């Protein structure tokens, strides 16, 4: 804002404007010469004073600035001027250049268009200039933009563009006879390169602007970095090596490496096994075990059997060959793969045993028979068979229990096909197709004929237990070989097997503990057969038999199982209850023809 006060090098100030500040004119510039080292003038309006006093005071200020190099001017008494009409006049502008002596002549700037103004009397110009009140201080605060004596100002780059000329200063009224100098037109200032080995010439510096008088600081040249190219090259190299490495890895994985791989392996060594091991028992017994395929009567089935002698007699279960009873077909397959046709020699439903015979086969190996009475719970056993038609399958386990009364069959509904077995229980896996196969002890001797399993969720005994043919749950049952041997001999010799009997009809609907003798027999006959073993021992209808040879029986089926575990003619000691009293009777077992 032009309020008649000098503008101090465009420096912003927060100090209050006082009359003393109003008396400080702008520093006059000095002639920068032709080397372009001078600063540029900043036009500032001058206060309105009398024409003669303004001219004299301006020249005095210029001389003081040139001599001392400072803009500080002490307040001095000024003569009062008579009131008269004042006309604004331009103050002489000078250029101050760093490096010029203080007593250098002040060259006014000319060639500026000036409007016509009244002449100023020569007497007004000739007034002496006022002197400063104190000596200049070399540690003073220099005018803004000029470096102090102790630190250089930062270098400033000169722009290549030309500096616009100053706007014409409005004419001020001058005393009569005074001709003000006309400042020359500013020319473009060419950029001055920095001195070699030194710094750039001092220039005006404005921290609040990017340029002063059109002069700005040129940005430093930016060096092109090669880090981007190096990074790109590294990425390309990593990609190429990764692709090559992946290809080599895939080739090695698919082709087993770049060289032939030979894995270490043990030599053949000794292939023999101890005779009492499972492998030794299986190797000795497999040649005597056969697989039976039976068809007839609209049904077919698969089972197992083992060779009894060199004549071709094979022992198996009755339910395995029952389908071929009338006009069926039986095919026997040996462990070597040789096959032969077989026929039924005899069978018994009460014991669930049958004997078939093959002819025209030589080199048969019969399995040795053990003694089931010598078996103890916990003895190791091996089962061999064809579960689900998988021939020559070997499993192993132990004897879980003895004299386990079980019944199997009963599909006909009249009870003629029910089997009563005082069985050996084993946990050796037995599945459908194992029926009729041998259960071997640790010496490879047959101690039982695998016949039935207890299925989870099933209620029946027998091979398979139910129509769904469930697998083993570790509850397998085998007919003791002592019983099987006697029945097999009878079947081979006579074609029929005999059953031991006591000569009574049992009440199978009795819910009490024990086996109760019925009040009436079948078809209204007497429940105690006259002249039979029970009648001779003194048994009566209604008697409840609770023990056989000291072993507890809980129902009629268990009593039948216990009796059939013996031979006809064996003597039994029966414990019974009659009218609340416990009695003991001894009888000799009779015989009946089996079916």
PyMOL commands that set and color helices and strands:
alter all, ss='L'
color gray80, all
select helices_A, chain A and resi 19-22+51-68+122-125+227-255+278-288+318-324+372-374+481-494+522-524+533-537+556-564
alter helices_A, ss='H'
color red, helices_A
select strands_A, chain A and resi 211-212+215-216+289-296+299-307+313-316+329-334+339-348+353-358+380-387+390-408+419-426+438-440+446-453+476-480+498-501+515-516+544-548+551-552+571-578+581-588+590-593
alter strands_A, ss='S'
color yellow, strands_A
deselect
rebuild
show_as cartoon
